[in-house]
Amino acid sequence: MKKTLIAFGIFLVIALGILYFSFYSYYQEHFFLGTTINETDVGGKTAEKAETLLVSDVDDYVLKIREGTATEFITASKLNLKKTLDTDLSELLKDQGALGWLFKIMDTHAYTVGTTVSYSESALRAAMEGLSCMNPDTIVDPVNAYIAIVDGSYVIVADEPGNEVDEDVLYETLKNAVDNLEEEVDLEAANIYKQAEITADNEDLLAELAAIKQYEGIQITLTFGDETEVIDAETILSWMEESEAEDGTVTMTVSEDAVATYVAELARTRNTFGTGLPRSFVCNDGKTRSIYGGDYGWWMNQSETAAAIIAAIESGEGGEVEPVWRQTAYSFGDNDYGNSYCEVNITQQKVWVVIDGEVMLETDCVTGKVSTGHDTPTGCYGIRFMRTNYTLVGQDYNTKVSYWMPFYDDVGFHDATWRSSFGGTIYKTNGSHGCVNLPYSAAAQMYELVYTGMPVFVYEE
């Protein structure tokens, strides 16, 4: 009996030893029951299976993106999202002390290990580009605050945010959410939109408003005959530019370049001289001809006109400003020559003087000698001045005339007492040096009819 008990005892010790070392062997490769890693139960699992369990939660990861009432999603598969542990779990197994399992098995064992989330940044950018907020067709740019005229007063119009996305901010917002495996991100709360560079409380804008108030209500009127050009407050406002003194004081001045541009366009539409366009002229024979060339017409002095406009603005009063002209014509509009003029038909060798639409003088003439290239220039001109008992001096002549009425350089009307006949084809081989020769009596009568600035039309059939 005693031997039997001894034998049983030996067996029991051996059996318990085998059992103990079996669990010891097991817990060398498995975590103790009750073990958690990052609050996940890994009891009874190998390091490999525990790691799989701990990183598998990203497989179903979805980032919910809200923008107002719209909702979009970015999935883990789109990003090639992966999660890795910063700690080798096999090292945790070694450290849990499998040999003493019997004394630790009832304890709880909680570990915290670092994790790293990795994904394709190019895939994240591609996903970002596909979001509705990146659709260029729906983007509204932010609008800066600006000064405008409302009900006759200069005021600041508030800036508008728009919905243009700051791509860098959006990307960092999405990246941070994915890095931390956040489930949802609100784009509006994340302030992803570009803001106006100039807001209504901008100090420079407020200073500009204060400086520009002195020009409030100014309006300028330019008169062109029966027509007027009005430079309104909005236009004047657009010409203002800011300058800052050394003491920081902000002043508003009129941009000379802006006014010059305006006046240049004004001259383009109002000048009738130097445009290269023909004048439509109803000749004495009733035919309407297009007369090219000449120097007759309105010619604005742009620099002085611009200076007059700037002075009117800077005075703070505005009002009427008279355009400054280098040269004037009879009237404004398509017919700038009126109904009083001289008419020279080179082909017919005829001159007419028309006053208020009525022919007051008709005479034969002799124009420039064609055979030597002294043709009388064609076009529309104006009588430059008038003289009596004048000496014409040229390269090969020195001639006294009783009546001299030039209309272009040294070309003009004058009496030619040395000629016994006028008209016909004399001009072709025995013409003048370019002037329009007239019988003495016709020249005397013409001198009484014409005036300085009177239009002169010279043409050929």
C-alpha beads as a LAMMPS data file, in Angstrom:
LAMMPS data file: protein, C-alpha beads

461 atoms
460 bonds

1 atom types
1 bond types

-500.0 500.0 xlo xhi
-500.0 500.0 ylo yhi
-500.0 500.0 zlo zhi

Masses

1 110.0

Atoms # bond

1 1 1 0.000 0.000 0.000
2 1 1 2.799 2.267 0.976
3 1 1 4.613 1.516 -2.266
4 1 1 1.476 2.174 -4.172
5 1 1 1.080 5.605 -2.615
6 1 1 4.719 6.373 -3.301
7 1 1 4.319 5.283 -6.898
8 1 1 1.133 7.389 -7.254
9 1 1 2.882 10.369 -5.780
10 1 1 5.769 10.025 -8.190
11 1 1 3.308 9.718 -11.057
12 1 1 1.405 12.758 -9.897
13 1 1 4.555 14.825 -9.645
14 1 1 5.641 13.714 -13.084
15 1 1 2.164 14.411 -14.480
16 1 1 2.027 17.840 -12.881
17 1 1 5.512 18.543 -14.143
18 1 1 4.543 17.562 -17.637
19 1 1 1.397 19.682 -17.389
20 1 1 3.302 22.674 -16.010
21 1 1 5.949 22.512 -18.675
22 1 1 3.298 21.983 -21.350
23 1 1 1.682 25.293 -20.354
24 1 1 5.126 26.795 -20.118
25 1 1 5.817 25.704 -23.681
26 1 1 2.398 27.007 -24.788
27 1 1 2.861 30.419 -23.216
28 1 1 6.228 30.759 -24.790
29 1 1 4.339 31.165 -28.069
30 1 1 0.969 32.492 -26.852
31 1 1 -0.093 35.437 -24.785
32 1 1 -1.534 34.826 -21.351
33 1 1 -5.289 34.832 -21.109
34 1 1 -6.498 38.294 -20.157
35 1 1 -3.758 40.007 -22.153
36 1 1 -4.728 43.134 -24.114
37 1 1 -2.679 45.143 -26.516
38 1 1 -4.015 48.590 -27.316
39 1 1 -7.216 47.486 -25.519
40 1 1 -7.657 44.534 -27.904
41 1 1 -7.908 41.057 -26.336
42 1 1 -5.048 38.920 -27.640
43 1 1 -5.169 36.222 -24.907
44 1 1 -4.218 32.803 -26.262
45 1 1 -2.993 34.225 -29.572
46 1 1 0.451 33.921 -31.062
47 1 1 2.414 37.062 -31.805
48 1 1 1.675 36.664 -35.505
49 1 1 -2.093 36.295 -35.020
50 1 1 -2.180 39.079 -32.482
51 1 1 -0.431 41.384 -34.926
52 1 1 -2.863 40.425 -37.695
53 1 1 -5.751 41.219 -35.375
54 1 1 -4.288 44.548 -34.324
55 1 1 -3.620 45.831 -37.847
56 1 1 -6.672 44.395 -39.608
57 1 1 -8.971 47.170 -38.364
58 1 1 -7.776 49.475 -41.173
59 1 1 -9.042 47.123 -43.880
60 1 1 -12.559 48.425 -43.453
61 1 1 -11.530 52.015 -42.770
62 1 1 -13.689 54.692 -44.426
63 1 1 -13.186 58.437 -44.081
64 1 1 -16.476 60.290 -44.252
65 1 1 -16.126 63.771 -45.697
66 1 1 -18.854 66.324 -45.119
67 1 1 -19.185 69.643 -46.922
68 1 1 -22.432 71.321 -46.034
69 1 1 -25.177 68.850 -46.898
70 1 1 -22.949 66.832 -49.245
71 1 1 -21.208 63.674 -48.072
72 1 1 -18.384 61.812 -49.801
73 1 1 -16.166 58.894 -48.809
74 1 1 -12.554 57.803 -49.171
75 1 1 -11.941 54.099 -48.516
76 1 1 -8.826 52.261 -47.363
77 1 1 -8.597 50.415 -50.660
78 1 1 -8.391 53.713 -52.558
79 1 1 -5.440 54.722 -50.435
80 1 1 -3.693 51.334 -50.234
81 1 1 -3.932 51.896 -46.479
82 1 1 -1.796 49.742 -44.177
83 1 1 -1.136 49.660 -40.434
84 1 1 2.039 48.375 -38.808
85 1 1 3.108 47.960 -35.177
86 1 1 6.117 49.815 -33.888
87 1 1 6.907 46.937 -31.463
88 1 1 7.813 43.336 -32.256
89 1 1 5.139 41.307 -30.414
90 1 1 7.470 38.312 -30.127
91 1 1 9.530 40.423 -27.771
92 1 1 6.422 40.998 -25.627
93 1 1 5.977 37.211 -25.479
94 1 1 9.500 36.775 -24.194
95 1 1 8.976 39.462 -21.604
96 1 1 5.717 38.019 -20.258
97 1 1 7.727 35.291 -18.395
98 1 1 6.187 32.023 -19.550
99 1 1 8.038 30.018 -16.858
100 1 1 5.997 31.678 -14.166
101 1 1 2.719 31.223 -15.966
102 1 1 1.054 29.572 -13.007
103 1 1 1.495 32.679 -10.917
104 1 1 0.484 35.126 -13.679
105 1 1 -2.342 33.383 -15.437
106 1 1 -5.030 34.993 -13.331
107 1 1 -3.572 38.477 -13.680
108 1 1 -4.516 41.004 -16.366
109 1 1 -1.778 42.092 -18.706
110 1 1 -2.333 45.333 -20.657
111 1 1 0.177 46.607 -23.185
112 1 1 0.240 49.671 -25.357
113 1 1 2.306 49.661 -28.504
114 1 1 2.765 52.354 -31.080
115 1 1 1.279 51.962 -34.535
116 1 1 2.112 53.495 -37.870
117 1 1 -0.418 54.058 -40.605
118 1 1 0.970 54.141 -44.124
119 1 1 -0.715 54.839 -47.438
120 1 1 -0.029 56.164 -50.898
121 1 1 0.139 59.962 -50.778
122 1 1 -0.355 60.123 -54.525
123 1 1 -3.539 58.076 -54.056
124 1 1 -4.697 60.496 -51.354
125 1 1 -4.087 63.434 -53.687
126 1 1 -5.963 61.664 -56.465
127 1 1 -8.886 61.037 -54.118
128 1 1 -8.777 64.689 -53.066
129 1 1 -8.868 65.827 -56.685
130 1 1 -12.020 63.786 -57.181
131 1 1 -13.945 65.540 -54.419
132 1 1 -16.830 67.754 -55.528
133 1 1 -15.297 70.789 -53.839
134 1 1 -12.439 70.561 -56.368
135 1 1 -14.735 70.737 -59.401
136 1 1 -13.613 73.863 -61.308
137 1 1 -17.105 74.318 -62.748
138 1 1 -18.542 75.043 -59.313
139 1 1 -15.727 77.122 -57.843
140 1 1 -16.480 80.728 -56.960
141 1 1 -13.383 82.832 -56.254
142 1 1 -13.300 84.963 -53.111
143 1 1 -13.892 88.658 -53.721
144 1 1 -11.823 91.308 -51.980
145 1 1 -13.498 94.167 -50.180
146 1 1 -13.375 97.310 -52.284
147 1 1 -14.474 100.915 -52.373
148 1 1 -17.538 101.743 -54.428
149 1 1 -20.148 104.450 -54.719
150 1 1 -23.498 103.639 -53.131
151 1 1 -26.247 106.258 -53.125
152 1 1 -23.695 108.909 -53.994
153 1 1 -21.260 108.078 -51.191
154 1 1 -17.955 106.225 -51.141
155 1 1 -18.344 103.077 -49.034
156 1 1 -16.523 99.796 -48.492
157 1 1 -18.256 96.834 -50.070
158 1 1 -17.627 93.797 -47.895
159 1 1 -15.478 90.909 -49.074
160 1 1 -17.093 87.645 -50.147
161 1 1 -15.584 84.276 -49.216
162 1 1 -16.482 82.214 -52.277
163 1 1 -15.722 78.484 -52.216
164 1 1 -12.291 78.220 -53.794
165 1 1 -10.354 75.538 -51.932
166 1 1 -6.895 76.088 -50.541
167 1 1 -5.476 72.809 -51.791
168 1 1 -2.631 72.725 -49.296
169 1 1 -5.003 73.152 -46.360
170 1 1 -7.408 70.555 -47.745
171 1 1 -4.632 68.026 -48.259
172 1 1 -3.243 68.512 -44.754
173 1 1 -6.769 68.188 -43.321
174 1 1 -7.343 64.882 -45.110
175 1 1 -3.845 63.638 -44.338
176 1 1 -4.227 64.358 -40.622
177 1 1 -7.582 62.571 -40.584
178 1 1 -6.159 59.462 -42.263
179 1 1 -3.006 59.490 -40.137
180 1 1 -5.206 59.336 -37.053
181 1 1 -7.784 57.038 -38.645
182 1 1 -10.503 59.580 -37.957
183 1 1 -13.872 58.474 -39.227
184 1 1 -15.224 61.859 -40.233
185 1 1 -14.005 65.324 -41.230
186 1 1 -16.064 68.484 -41.725
187 1 1 -14.458 70.584 -44.462
188 1 1 -16.311 73.771 -43.581
189 1 1 -15.222 73.495 -39.956
190 1 1 -11.668 72.842 -41.155
191 1 1 -11.552 76.243 -42.942
192 1 1 -10.284 74.827 -46.200
193 1 1 -11.502 77.743 -48.316
194 1 1 -9.370 80.600 -49.515
195 1 1 -10.260 83.858 -47.890
196 1 1 -10.324 87.282 -49.506
197 1 1 -6.935 88.973 -49.271
198 1 1 -8.553 92.314 -48.470
199 1 1 -11.349 92.291 -45.901
200 1 1 -13.725 95.081 -44.965
201 1 1 -11.697 95.885 -41.833
202 1 1 -8.398 96.120 -43.722
203 1 1 -6.492 99.088 -42.316
204 1 1 -5.116 100.177 -45.686
205 1 1 -8.582 100.045 -47.245
206 1 1 -10.063 102.072 -44.401
207 1 1 -7.289 104.652 -44.791
208 1 1 -7.908 104.744 -48.529
209 1 1 -11.624 105.349 -47.938
210 1 1 -10.878 108.218 -45.571
211 1 1 -8.478 109.767 -48.091
212 1 1 -10.853 109.452 -51.030
213 1 1 -13.852 110.992 -49.287
214 1 1 -12.646 114.442 -50.369
215 1 1 -13.529 113.573 -53.970
216 1 1 -17.038 112.418 -53.172
217 1 1 -19.724 113.778 -55.478
218 1 1 -17.365 115.100 -58.158
219 1 1 -18.555 114.931 -61.769
220 1 1 -16.877 116.405 -64.848
221 1 1 -18.553 117.351 -68.126
222 1 1 -16.651 117.764 -71.404
223 1 1 -18.509 119.601 -74.183
224 1 1 -18.207 118.824 -77.891
225 1 1 -20.666 121.075 -79.650
226 1 1 -24.141 119.773 -78.897
227 1 1 -22.716 116.613 -77.323
228 1 1 -21.201 116.030 -73.919
229 1 1 -18.973 113.436 -72.321
230 1 1 -19.628 112.926 -68.605
231 1 1 -16.892 111.628 -66.341
232 1 1 -18.872 110.256 -63.425
233 1 1 -17.807 109.501 -59.877
234 1 1 -17.343 105.789 -60.631
235 1 1 -14.845 106.588 -63.374
236 1 1 -13.007 109.076 -61.182
237 1 1 -12.854 106.458 -58.424
238 1 1 -11.248 103.987 -60.840
239 1 1 -8.527 106.532 -61.560
240 1 1 -7.499 106.950 -57.947
241 1 1 -4.268 105.445 -56.677
242 1 1 -2.954 105.240 -53.155
243 1 1 0.290 106.784 -51.989
244 1 1 1.780 106.793 -48.521
245 1 1 3.873 109.569 -47.028
246 1 1 6.916 108.919 -44.841
247 1 1 4.809 109.509 -41.743
248 1 1 2.415 106.768 -42.823
249 1 1 -0.346 109.136 -43.923
250 1 1 -2.330 107.679 -46.819
251 1 1 -3.333 110.038 -49.609
252 1 1 -5.255 109.406 -52.814
253 1 1 -4.037 110.915 -56.064
254 1 1 -5.313 110.802 -59.596
255 1 1 -3.405 108.369 -61.794
256 1 1 -1.936 110.369 -64.667
257 1 1 -1.621 107.188 -66.719
258 1 1 -5.303 106.328 -66.219
259 1 1 -6.438 109.806 -67.272
260 1 1 -4.051 109.757 -70.231
261 1 1 -5.550 106.467 -71.369
262 1 1 -9.047 107.915 -71.085
263 1 1 -8.103 111.056 -73.030
264 1 1 -6.367 108.995 -75.716
265 1 1 -9.584 107.089 -76.296
266 1 1 -11.504 110.363 -76.237
267 1 1 -9.188 111.787 -78.892
268 1 1 -9.537 108.661 -80.976
269 1 1 -13.304 109.137 -81.165
270 1 1 -13.339 112.943 -81.378
271 1 1 -10.353 113.768 -83.579
272 1 1 -11.109 114.189 -87.272
273 1 1 -7.521 115.057 -88.208
274 1 1 -4.962 112.321 -88.703
275 1 1 -7.431 109.440 -88.623
276 1 1 -6.607 108.185 -92.121
277 1 1 -10.330 108.059 -92.860
278 1 1 -11.865 109.885 -95.855
279 1 1 -14.391 112.692 -95.686
280 1 1 -17.595 112.296 -97.613
281 1 1 -17.963 115.512 -99.613
282 1 1 -20.750 116.572 -101.973
283 1 1 -18.956 118.399 -104.759
284 1 1 -20.239 121.282 -106.864
285 1 1 -21.221 118.899 -109.646
286 1 1 -23.559 117.058 -107.230
287 1 1 -21.361 113.984 -106.935
288 1 1 -20.357 112.655 -103.524
289 1 1 -16.643 111.990 -103.365
290 1 1 -14.391 110.540 -100.672
291 1 1 -11.646 113.047 -99.992
292 1 1 -8.517 111.509 -98.485
293 1 1 -5.631 113.265 -96.796
294 1 1 -5.059 116.820 -95.729
295 1 1 -4.615 118.366 -92.305
296 1 1 -8.044 119.809 -91.632
297 1 1 -10.025 118.744 -88.581
298 1 1 -10.171 118.524 -84.827
299 1 1 -6.858 117.613 -83.208
300 1 1 -6.915 117.309 -79.452
301 1 1 -4.029 118.365 -77.260
302 1 1 -4.121 115.256 -75.135
303 1 1 -1.579 116.245 -72.483
304 1 1 -3.243 119.597 -71.754
305 1 1 -6.736 118.123 -71.796
306 1 1 -5.627 115.439 -69.323
307 1 1 -4.030 118.107 -67.117
308 1 1 -7.284 120.104 -67.133
309 1 1 -9.279 117.042 -66.078
310 1 1 -6.850 116.209 -63.261
311 1 1 -6.934 119.814 -62.049
312 1 1 -10.748 119.762 -61.947
313 1 1 -10.694 116.565 -59.882
314 1 1 -8.026 117.741 -57.491
315 1 1 -9.884 120.980 -56.917
316 1 1 -12.646 118.909 -55.367
317 1 1 -15.219 120.776 -57.433
318 1 1 -15.350 119.080 -60.837
319 1 1 -17.749 120.828 -63.219
320 1 1 -17.243 121.661 -66.880
321 1 1 -13.848 121.173 -68.486
322 1 1 -13.089 122.582 -71.915
323 1 1 -11.065 120.161 -74.073
324 1 1 -7.830 121.706 -75.320
325 1 1 -7.259 121.550 -79.088
326 1 1 -4.107 121.822 -81.116
327 1 1 -6.338 122.492 -84.086
328 1 1 -10.059 123.066 -84.462
329 1 1 -12.628 122.586 -87.197
330 1 1 -15.960 124.237 -87.979
331 1 1 -18.177 121.827 -86.078
332 1 1 -18.301 118.423 -84.390
333 1 1 -19.850 115.342 -85.941
334 1 1 -19.446 113.589 -89.276
335 1 1 -19.515 116.893 -91.179
336 1 1 -16.847 118.864 -89.352
337 1 1 -16.393 121.415 -92.166
338 1 1 -19.873 122.956 -92.174
339 1 1 -21.382 124.460 -95.334
340 1 1 -18.848 127.186 -96.084
341 1 1 -15.672 126.082 -97.899
342 1 1 -13.407 126.386 -100.901
343 1 1 -13.469 123.671 -103.529
344 1 1 -10.714 122.963 -106.049
345 1 1 -11.290 120.487 -108.895
346 1 1 -7.862 119.854 -110.384
347 1 1 -9.183 117.939 -113.370
348 1 1 -11.613 120.700 -114.312
349 1 1 -9.208 123.464 -113.206
350 1 1 -12.038 125.129 -111.309
351 1 1 -12.332 126.864 -107.938
352 1 1 -15.569 127.532 -106.071
353 1 1 -16.121 129.443 -102.876
354 1 1 -19.264 128.344 -101.083
355 1 1 -20.742 130.429 -98.250
356 1 1 -23.587 128.938 -96.203
357 1 1 -24.275 126.461 -98.976
358 1 1 -24.376 129.069 -101.773
359 1 1 -21.724 129.410 -104.486
360 1 1 -20.372 132.945 -104.137
361 1 1 -17.432 132.586 -106.515
362 1 1 -16.596 130.339 -109.462
363 1 1 -13.374 130.801 -111.363
364 1 1 -10.879 129.025 -113.563
365 1 1 -7.449 128.368 -112.106
366 1 1 -4.052 126.863 -112.808
367 1 1 -2.750 124.287 -110.317
368 1 1 0.632 122.573 -109.894
369 1 1 2.720 121.594 -112.872
370 1 1 2.255 117.855 -113.352
371 1 1 5.140 117.325 -115.790
372 1 1 7.717 118.336 -113.171
373 1 1 6.052 116.669 -110.186
374 1 1 4.749 119.881 -108.629
375 1 1 1.186 118.584 -108.370
376 1 1 -1.114 120.484 -106.008
377 1 1 -1.687 118.197 -103.006
378 1 1 -5.178 116.762 -102.694
379 1 1 -7.131 116.468 -99.469
380 1 1 -8.991 118.638 -97.012
381 1 1 -7.129 121.588 -95.517
382 1 1 -7.833 124.864 -93.753
383 1 1 -6.709 128.333 -94.768
384 1 1 -3.731 129.003 -92.508
385 1 1 -3.622 132.794 -92.726
386 1 1 -4.308 135.651 -95.154
387 1 1 -1.951 138.356 -96.433
388 1 1 -1.956 141.144 -98.992
389 1 1 1.047 142.406 -100.955
390 1 1 3.060 139.322 -100.078
391 1 1 6.291 138.028 -101.583
392 1 1 6.431 134.336 -102.392
393 1 1 9.943 132.989 -102.092
394 1 1 11.023 129.585 -103.345
395 1 1 14.085 127.750 -104.575
396 1 1 13.921 129.306 -108.032
397 1 1 11.419 132.125 -107.657
398 1 1 10.768 135.380 -105.807
399 1 1 7.328 136.673 -106.731
400 1 1 5.143 139.450 -105.399
401 1 1 1.401 138.833 -105.212
402 1 1 -1.465 141.023 -104.071
403 1 1 -3.435 138.288 -102.306
404 1 1 -1.986 135.280 -100.530
405 1 1 -4.126 132.580 -98.819
406 1 1 -2.017 129.470 -98.032
407 1 1 -3.683 126.217 -96.964
408 1 1 -0.784 123.732 -96.849
409 1 1 2.873 124.568 -96.166
410 1 1 3.836 126.946 -99.013
411 1 1 0.860 125.980 -101.160
412 1 1 -2.129 128.302 -101.363
413 1 1 -4.375 130.595 -103.428
414 1 1 -2.936 133.736 -104.974
415 1 1 -3.324 136.038 -107.936
416 1 1 -1.090 135.366 -110.963
417 1 1 -1.015 138.538 -113.053
418 1 1 1.733 137.109 -115.238
419 1 1 -0.735 134.649 -116.744
420 1 1 -3.009 135.655 -119.587
421 1 1 -5.224 132.557 -119.408
422 1 1 -6.505 130.051 -116.838
423 1 1 -8.222 126.649 -116.927
424 1 1 -7.961 123.918 -119.516
425 1 1 -4.828 121.794 -119.460
426 1 1 -2.297 124.529 -118.851
427 1 1 -1.383 122.999 -115.472
428 1 1 -0.005 119.826 -116.990
429 1 1 3.021 121.429 -118.654
430 1 1 2.923 125.063 -117.538
431 1 1 1.455 124.863 -114.086
432 1 1 2.576 126.376 -110.815
433 1 1 5.006 125.107 -108.197
434 1 1 1.927 123.673 -106.453
435 1 1 -0.152 126.785 -105.669
436 1 1 -3.579 127.507 -107.083
437 1 1 -3.115 130.462 -109.456
438 1 1 -6.138 132.760 -109.866
439 1 1 -7.057 135.701 -112.042
440 1 1 -6.444 138.969 -110.174
441 1 1 -10.126 139.860 -109.880
442 1 1 -11.040 136.371 -108.648
443 1 1 -8.245 136.449 -106.065
444 1 1 -9.430 139.855 -104.832
445 1 1 -13.024 138.641 -104.543
446 1 1 -11.937 135.415 -102.851
447 1 1 -9.885 137.350 -100.304
448 1 1 -13.063 139.132 -99.209
449 1 1 -15.042 135.882 -98.923
450 1 1 -12.715 133.457 -97.141
451 1 1 -11.373 133.466 -93.591
452 1 1 -8.613 131.847 -91.600
453 1 1 -9.492 128.212 -90.867
454 1 1 -11.982 127.937 -93.716
455 1 1 -11.992 124.386 -95.147
456 1 1 -10.408 123.803 -98.538
457 1 1 -11.214 120.648 -100.534
458 1 1 -8.784 119.711 -103.300
459 1 1 -9.493 116.675 -105.480
460 1 1 -9.201 115.106 -108.889
461 1 1 -11.893 113.326 -110.890

Bonds

1 1 1 2
2 1 2 3
3 1 3 4
4 1 4 5
5 1 5 6
6 1 6 7
7 1 7 8
8 1 8 9
9 1 9 10
10 1 10 11
11 1 11 12
12 1 12 13
13 1 13 14
14 1 14 15
15 1 15 16
16 1 16 17
17 1 17 18
18 1 18 19
19 1 19 20
20 1 20 21
21 1 21 22
22 1 22 23
23 1 23 24
24 1 24 25
25 1 25 26
26 1 26 27
27 1 27 28
28 1 28 29
29 1 29 30
30 1 30 31
31 1 31 32
32 1 32 33
33 1 33 34
34 1 34 35
35 1 35 36
36 1 36 37
37 1 37 38
38 1 38 39
39 1 39 40
40 1 40 41
41 1 41 42
42 1 42 43
43 1 43 44
44 1 44 45
45 1 45 46
46 1 46 47
47 1 47 48
48 1 48 49
49 1 49 50
50 1 50 51
51 1 51 52
52 1 52 53
53 1 53 54
54 1 54 55
55 1 55 56
56 1 56 57
57 1 57 58
58 1 58 59
59 1 59 60
60 1 60 61
61 1 61 62
62 1 62 63
63 1 63 64
64 1 64 65
65 1 65 66
66 1 66 67
67 1 67 68
68 1 68 69
69 1 69 70
70 1 70 71
71 1 71 72
72 1 72 73
73 1 73 74
74 1 74 75
75 1 75 76
76 1 76 77
77 1 77 78
78 1 78 79
79 1 79 80
80 1 80 81
81 1 81 82
82 1 82 83
83 1 83 84
84 1 84 85
85 1 85 86
86 1 86 87
87 1 87 88
88 1 88 89
89 1 89 90
90 1 90 91
91 1 91 92
92 1 92 93
93 1 93 94
94 1 94 95
95 1 95 96
96 1 96 97
97 1 97 98
98 1 98 99
99 1 99 100
100 1 100 101
101 1 101 102
102 1 102 103
103 1 103 104
104 1 104 105
105 1 105 106
106 1 106 107
107 1 107 108
108 1 108 109
109 1 109 110
110 1 110 111
111 1 111 112
112 1 112 113
113 1 113 114
114 1 114 115
115 1 115 116
116 1 116 117
117 1 117 118
118 1 118 119
119 1 119 120
120 1 120 121
121 1 121 122
122 1 122 123
123 1 123 124
124 1 124 125
125 1 125 126
126 1 126 127
127 1 127 128
128 1 128 129
129 1 129 130
130 1 130 131
131 1 131 132
132 1 132 133
133 1 133 134
134 1 134 135
135 1 135 136
136 1 136 137
137 1 137 138
138 1 138 139
139 1 139 140
140 1 140 141
141 1 141 142
142 1 142 143
143 1 143 144
144 1 144 145
145 1 145 146
146 1 146 147
147 1 147 148
148 1 148 149
149 1 149 150
150 1 150 151
151 1 151 152
152 1 152 153
153 1 153 154
154 1 154 155
155 1 155 156
156 1 156 157
157 1 157 158
158 1 158 159
159 1 159 160
160 1 160 161
161 1 161 162
162 1 162 163
163 1 163 164
164 1 164 165
165 1 165 166
166 1 166 167
167 1 167 168
168 1 168 169
169 1 169 170
170 1 170 171
171 1 171 172
172 1 172 173
173 1 173 174
174 1 174 175
175 1 175 176
176 1 176 177
177 1 177 178
178 1 178 179
179 1 179 180
180 1 180 181
181 1 181 182
182 1 182 183
183 1 183 184
184 1 184 185
185 1 185 186
186 1 186 187
187 1 187 188
188 1 188 189
189 1 189 190
190 1 190 191
191 1 191 192
192 1 192 193
193 1 193 194
194 1 194 195
195 1 195 196
196 1 196 197
197 1 197 198
198 1 198 199
199 1 199 200
200 1 200 201
201 1 201 202
202 1 202 203
203 1 203 204
204 1 204 205
205 1 205 206
206 1 206 207
207 1 207 208
208 1 208 209
209 1 209 210
210 1 210 211
211 1 211 212
212 1 212 213
213 1 213 214
214 1 214 215
215 1 215 216
216 1 216 217
217 1 217 218
218 1 218 219
219 1 219 220
220 1 220 221
221 1 221 222
222 1 222 223
223 1 223 224
224 1 224 225
225 1 225 226
226 1 226 227
227 1 227 228
228 1 228 229
229 1 229 230
230 1 230 231
231 1 231 232
232 1 232 233
233 1 233 234
234 1 234 235
235 1 235 236
236 1 236 237
237 1 237 238
238 1 238 239
239 1 239 240
240 1 240 241
241 1 241 242
242 1 242 243
243 1 243 244
244 1 244 245
245 1 245 246
246 1 246 247
247 1 247 248
248 1 248 249
249 1 249 250
250 1 250 251
251 1 251 252
252 1 252 253
253 1 253 254
254 1 254 255
255 1 255 256
256 1 256 257
257 1 257 258
258 1 258 259
259 1 259 260
260 1 260 261
261 1 261 262
262 1 262 263
263 1 263 264
264 1 264 265
265 1 265 266
266 1 266 267
267 1 267 268
268 1 268 269
269 1 269 270
270 1 270 271
271 1 271 272
272 1 272 273
273 1 273 274
274 1 274 275
275 1 275 276
276 1 276 277
277 1 277 278
278 1 278 279
279 1 279 280
280 1 280 281
281 1 281 282
282 1 282 283
283 1 283 284
284 1 284 285
285 1 285 286
286 1 286 287
287 1 287 288
288 1 288 289
289 1 289 290
290 1 290 291
291 1 291 292
292 1 292 293
293 1 293 294
294 1 294 295
295 1 295 296
296 1 296 297
297 1 297 298
298 1 298 299
299 1 299 300
300 1 300 301
301 1 301 302
302 1 302 303
303 1 303 304
304 1 304 305
305 1 305 306
306 1 306 307
307 1 307 308
308 1 308 309
309 1 309 310
310 1 310 311
311 1 311 312
312 1 312 313
313 1 313 314
314 1 314 315
315 1 315 316
316 1 316 317
317 1 317 318
318 1 318 319
319 1 319 320
320 1 320 321
321 1 321 322
322 1 322 323
323 1 323 324
324 1 324 325
325 1 325 326
326 1 326 327
327 1 327 328
328 1 328 329
329 1 329 330
330 1 330 331
331 1 331 332
332 1 332 333
333 1 333 334
334 1 334 335
335 1 335 336
336 1 336 337
337 1 337 338
338 1 338 339
339 1 339 340
340 1 340 341
341 1 341 342
342 1 342 343
343 1 343 344
344 1 344 345
345 1 345 346
346 1 346 347
347 1 347 348
348 1 348 349
349 1 349 350
350 1 350 351
351 1 351 352
352 1 352 353
353 1 353 354
354 1 354 355
355 1 355 356
356 1 356 357
357 1 357 358
358 1 358 359
359 1 359 360
360 1 360 361
361 1 361 362
362 1 362 363
363 1 363 364
364 1 364 365
365 1 365 366
366 1 366 367
367 1 367 368
368 1 368 369
369 1 369 370
370 1 370 371
371 1 371 372
372 1 372 373
373 1 373 374
374 1 374 375
375 1 375 376
376 1 376 377
377 1 377 378
378 1 378 379
379 1 379 380
380 1 380 381
381 1 381 382
382 1 382 383
383 1 383 384
384 1 384 385
385 1 385 386
386 1 386 387
387 1 387 388
388 1 388 389
389 1 389 390
390 1 390 391
391 1 391 392
392 1 392 393
393 1 393 394
394 1 394 395
395 1 395 396
396 1 396 397
397 1 397 398
398 1 398 399
399 1 399 400
400 1 400 401
401 1 401 402
402 1 402 403
403 1 403 404
404 1 404 405
405 1 405 406
406 1 406 407
407 1 407 408
408 1 408 409
409 1 409 410
410 1 410 411
411 1 411 412
412 1 412 413
413 1 413 414
414 1 414 415
415 1 415 416
416 1 416 417
417 1 417 418
418 1 418 419
419 1 419 420
420 1 420 421
421 1 421 422
422 1 422 423
423 1 423 424
424 1 424 425
425 1 425 426
426 1 426 427
427 1 427 428
428 1 428 429
429 1 429 430
430 1 430 431
431 1 431 432
432 1 432 433
433 1 433 434
434 1 434 435
435 1 435 436
436 1 436 437
437 1 437 438
438 1 438 439
439 1 439 440
440 1 440 441
441 1 441 442
442 1 442 443
443 1 443 444
444 1 444 445
445 1 445 446
446 1 446 447
447 1 447 448
448 1 448 449
449 1 449 450
450 1 450 451
451 1 451 452
452 1 452 453
453 1 453 454
454 1 454 455
455 1 455 456
456 1 456 457
457 1 457 458
458 1 458 459
459 1 459 460
460 1 460 461
